Amino acid sequence: MSAPQLVVHRDKELMAQAAAARLITKIVDAQAARDHASVVLTGGRNGNGLLAALADAPARDAIDWSRLELWWGDERFLPDGDPERNVTQARKALLDSVPLDPSRVHAMPASDGPHGSDADAAAAAYAAELAAAARPEDHGPVPTFDVLMLGVGPDTHVASLFPELPAVRETERTVVGVHGAPKPPPTRISLTLPAIRAAREVWLLAAGEDKAEAAEIALSGAGEIQAPAAGAYGRSRTLWLLDAAAASRLPRALYPPASP
């Protein structure tokens, strides 16, 4: 478990730009060290804002997109191409504009896919896909992701792990179907906390006043069942990337004065 580090930016636009620059560096370094890089994407306004900033970053061409493995932390269980699906939004923000290898883009199954409306079967299939990509040196049923990004919800949820619901309590499976989510759509697919913790680095993104209470709760020692964001951490680094509004309820001592 890595203790959380905080970086607070002036506003959400600067946060997105800085996070995009940070991600470019991480991907390039991973590709230099291990030939490929593995990143888990997140949806929501902050995840999509980061992808849009990455699309506009001149340094994006430093990435060898053909050697980038992309996964998702969660997905809305809707038909393929639905505008509310995270993968649809990611394609619009970035993915359709860069030369990715389609075989390395691992979208979660859609509700009109081979598993039909069975979210649990779709989750099991994604777990099997992760397991097939894991190497012996990963020592587990999922790859050791270089960076796994998560948006933080106002209720402290991350991915589709909501407070007190069964998915956040899962300790054996790496991917689960989520039923009865408190925000639409109610049916989703999500990585579990054990899968999230397989990442080298976990980045939690929060911007806006509506995220201030969630950040305060998650960083104040709350339990992961009540505050799932508190249970999301990386093997070597856990990084909270916030704007000033989301950090407004945190003690200034939690983050360095040099944060822009």
C-alpha positions as CSV (number, residue, x, y, z in Angstrom):
1,M,0.0,0.0,0.0
2,S,1.4,3.4,-1.0
3,A,0.4,6.5,1.0
4,P,-1.5,9.1,-1.0
5,Q,0.4,12.1,-2.5
6,L,-1.6,15.2,-3.4
7,V,-1.1,17.7,-6.2
8,V,-3.5,20.6,-6.3
9,H,-3.9,22.8,-9.4
10,R,-5.5,26.2,-9.7
11,D,-8.5,25.0,-11.8
12,K,-9.8,21.9,-13.6
13,E,-8.4,23.0,-17.0
14,L,-4.9,23.3,-15.6
15,M,-5.4,20.0,-13.7
16,A,-6.4,18.2,-17.0
17,Q,-3.4,19.7,-18.9
18,A,-0.9,18.8,-16.2
19,A,-2.3,15.3,-15.7
20,A,-2.1,14.7,-19.5
21,A,1.6,15.8,-19.5
22,R,2.2,13.6,-16.6
23,L,0.6,10.6,-18.3
24,I,2.6,11.2,-21.5
25,T,5.8,11.0,-19.5
26,K,4.7,7.8,-17.7
27,I,3.7,6.1,-20.9
28,V,7.0,7.0,-22.7
29,D,9.1,5.9,-19.7
30,A,7.2,2.5,-19.5
31,Q,7.6,1.9,-23.2
32,A,11.3,2.6,-22.9
33,A,11.7,0.2,-20.0
34,R,9.3,-2.6,-21.0
35,D,8.5,-2.2,-24.7
36,H,4.9,-1.5,-24.0
37,A,2.7,0.5,-21.5
38,S,-0.6,-0.4,-19.9
39,V,-3.1,2.2,-18.8
40,V,-6.6,1.9,-17.3
41,L,-8.9,4.8,-18.4
42,T,-11.7,6.4,-16.4
43,G,-14.8,8.2,-17.7
44,G,-16.7,11.1,-16.3
45,R,-15.9,14.8,-16.8
46,N,-12.4,14.6,-15.3
47,G,-11.4,11.5,-17.1
48,N,-12.7,12.8,-20.4
49,G,-11.2,16.2,-19.7
50,L,-7.8,14.6,-19.3
51,L,-8.2,12.7,-22.6
52,A,-9.2,15.9,-24.4
53,A,-6.1,17.6,-23.0
54,L,-4.0,14.7,-24.1
55,A,-5.4,15.0,-27.6
56,D,-4.4,18.7,-27.8
57,A,-0.9,18.2,-26.2
58,P,1.9,18.6,-28.7
59,A,4.0,16.0,-26.9
60,R,1.3,13.3,-27.5
61,D,3.3,12.2,-30.5
62,A,6.1,11.1,-28.2
63,I,3.9,8.1,-27.4
64,D,4.2,5.0,-29.6
65,W,0.4,4.4,-29.7
66,S,0.8,1.0,-31.3
67,R,2.5,-0.2,-28.1
68,L,-0.1,1.1,-25.7
69,E,-2.5,-1.3,-24.0
70,L,-5.7,0.3,-22.9
71,W,-8.2,-1.0,-20.3
72,W,-11.2,0.5,-18.5
73,G,-11.9,0.7,-14.8
74,D,-15.6,0.5,-15.3
75,E,-18.3,0.8,-17.9
76,R,-22.0,1.6,-18.1
77,F,-23.7,-1.6,-19.3
78,L,-25.4,-0.1,-22.4
79,P,-25.5,-1.0,-26.1
80,D,-22.3,-0.6,-28.1
81,G,-21.9,3.0,-29.4
82,D,-24.2,4.4,-26.7
83,P,-23.1,8.0,-26.0
84,E,-23.1,7.3,-22.3
85,R,-20.6,4.5,-22.5
86,N,-17.1,5.4,-21.3
87,V,-15.5,3.9,-24.3
88,T,-17.7,5.9,-26.7
89,Q,-16.7,9.1,-24.9
90,A,-13.0,8.2,-24.9
91,R,-13.1,7.5,-28.6
92,K,-14.6,10.9,-29.2
93,A,-12.1,12.7,-26.9
94,L,-8.9,11.0,-28.0
95,L,-8.8,7.4,-29.2
96,D,-10.2,8.0,-32.7
97,S,-7.5,10.5,-33.4
98,V,-4.4,8.4,-32.5
99,P,-3.0,5.3,-34.2
100,L,-3.8,2.7,-31.7
101,D,-3.6,-1.0,-32.3
102,P,-7.2,-2.1,-32.1
103,S,-6.2,-5.5,-30.5
104,R,-4.8,-3.5,-27.6
105,V,-7.9,-1.5,-26.9
106,H,-9.9,-3.6,-24.4
107,A,-13.4,-2.2,-24.1
108,M,-15.7,-3.7,-21.6
109,P,-18.6,-5.7,-23.1
110,A,-21.7,-3.9,-24.1
111,S,-25.3,-5.0,-23.3
112,D,-25.9,-6.0,-26.9
113,G,-22.7,-8.1,-27.1
114,P,-22.3,-11.8,-26.9
115,H,-23.4,-12.0,-23.3
116,G,-26.6,-10.1,-23.9
117,S,-28.1,-8.5,-20.9
118,D,-26.1,-10.7,-18.4
119,A,-23.8,-8.2,-16.8
120,D,-22.3,-10.8,-14.6
121,A,-21.3,-13.0,-17.5
122,A,-19.9,-9.9,-19.3
123,A,-17.8,-9.1,-16.2
124,A,-16.5,-12.7,-16.0
125,A,-15.5,-12.4,-19.7
126,Y,-13.6,-9.2,-19.0
127,A,-11.9,-10.9,-16.0
128,A,-10.8,-13.7,-18.3
129,E,-9.4,-11.2,-20.8
130,L,-7.4,-9.5,-18.1
131,A,-6.1,-12.9,-16.8
132,A,-5.0,-13.9,-20.4
133,A,-3.0,-10.6,-20.6
134,A,-1.3,-11.1,-17.2
135,R,2.3,-12.3,-17.4
136,P,4.1,-14.6,-14.9
137,E,5.9,-11.5,-13.5
138,D,2.6,-9.9,-12.6
139,H,2.0,-12.5,-9.9
140,G,-1.7,-12.3,-10.2
141,P,-4.9,-12.5,-12.4
142,V,-4.5,-9.0,-13.9
143,P,-1.6,-7.2,-15.6
144,T,0.4,-4.8,-13.5
145,F,-1.0,-1.7,-15.0
146,D,1.5,1.2,-15.3
147,V,-1.2,3.8,-14.5
148,L,-4.8,3.3,-13.4
149,M,-6.9,6.4,-13.4
150,L,-10.1,6.9,-11.4
151,G,-12.6,9.7,-11.1
152,V,-13.9,10.3,-7.6
153,G,-17.6,10.7,-7.3
154,P,-19.3,13.1,-4.8
155,D,-20.2,10.1,-2.7
156,T,-16.6,8.8,-2.8
157,H,-17.3,6.1,-5.3
158,V,-14.5,5.1,-7.8
159,A,-15.0,3.1,-10.9
160,S,-18.5,1.7,-10.2
161,L,-17.7,0.8,-6.6
162,F,-20.3,2.6,-4.6
163,P,-20.4,2.9,-0.8
164,E,-21.8,-0.1,1.0
165,L,-22.8,-2.0,-2.1
166,P,-21.6,-5.6,-2.7
167,A,-19.1,-4.7,-5.4
168,V,-16.9,-2.7,-3.0
169,R,-16.8,-5.7,-0.6
170,E,-15.5,-8.1,-3.3
171,T,-12.1,-9.6,-2.4
172,E,-11.9,-12.6,-4.8
173,R,-13.0,-11.6,-8.3
174,T,-11.3,-8.9,-10.3
175,V,-14.3,-7.7,-12.3
176,V,-18.0,-7.7,-11.2
177,G,-21.4,-6.8,-12.5
178,V,-22.9,-4.0,-10.5
179,H,-26.6,-3.9,-10.0
180,G,-28.8,-1.2,-8.5
181,A,-26.2,1.6,-8.8
182,P,-27.4,4.8,-7.1
183,K,-26.8,6.8,-10.3
184,P,-28.0,5.9,-13.8
185,P,-27.6,3.5,-15.4
186,P,-28.2,1.1,-12.6
187,T,-26.3,-1.8,-14.3
188,R,-22.6,-1.5,-14.8
189,I,-19.3,-3.5,-14.9
190,S,-16.4,-2.6,-12.7
191,L,-13.0,-3.6,-11.6
192,T,-12.8,-4.5,-8.0
193,L,-10.4,-3.1,-5.4
194,P,-8.0,-6.0,-5.7
195,A,-7.7,-5.4,-9.4
196,I,-7.2,-1.7,-8.9
197,R,-4.5,-2.3,-6.4
198,A,-2.5,-4.3,-9.0
199,A,-1.5,-1.1,-10.7
200,R,1.9,0.4,-10.2
201,E,0.3,3.8,-9.9
202,V,-3.2,4.8,-9.1
203,W,-4.3,8.3,-9.9
204,L,-7.5,9.7,-8.4
205,L,-9.0,12.7,-10.2
206,A,-11.3,15.2,-8.5
207,A,-12.2,18.7,-9.7
208,G,-15.0,21.0,-8.6
209,E,-16.7,22.0,-5.3
210,D,-19.0,19.0,-5.5
211,K,-15.9,16.7,-5.0
212,A,-14.6,18.6,-1.9
213,E,-16.5,16.6,0.7
214,A,-15.6,13.3,-1.0
215,A,-11.9,14.2,-1.0
216,E,-12.0,15.2,2.6
217,I,-13.7,12.0,3.7
218,A,-11.5,9.7,1.6
219,L,-8.3,11.3,2.8
220,S,-9.3,11.5,6.5
221,G,-8.9,7.8,7.3
222,A,-12.4,6.6,6.3
223,G,-12.9,2.9,5.6
224,E,-13.1,1.6,2.0
225,I,-16.6,0.2,2.5
226,Q,-18.0,3.6,3.4
227,A,-15.6,5.5,1.1
228,P,-14.4,3.4,-1.8
229,A,-11.9,6.0,-2.9
230,A,-10.0,5.4,0.4
231,G,-9.4,1.8,-0.7
232,A,-7.9,2.7,-4.1
233,Y,-4.2,2.7,-4.0
234,G,-1.2,1.6,-6.2
235,R,1.7,-0.7,-5.5
236,S,4.3,2.0,-5.7
237,R,2.3,5.3,-5.9
238,T,-1.1,6.7,-5.1
239,L,-1.6,10.2,-6.5
240,W,-4.6,12.5,-5.9
241,L,-4.8,15.1,-8.7
242,L,-7.2,17.9,-7.6
243,D,-8.2,21.4,-8.4
244,A,-8.4,24.1,-5.7
245,A,-12.1,23.7,-5.4
246,A,-12.0,19.9,-4.8
247,A,-9.1,20.5,-2.2
248,S,-10.9,23.3,-0.4
249,R,-11.8,21.3,2.6
250,L,-8.4,19.6,3.0
251,P,-5.8,20.8,5.5
252,R,-3.1,22.7,3.7
253,A,-0.5,20.5,5.4
254,L,-1.7,17.6,3.2
255,Y,-0.2,19.0,0.1
256,P,3.0,20.9,-0.6
257,P,2.9,24.7,-0.9
258,A,4.5,24.4,-4.3
259,S,1.4,22.8,-5.8
260,P,0.5,25.2,-8.7
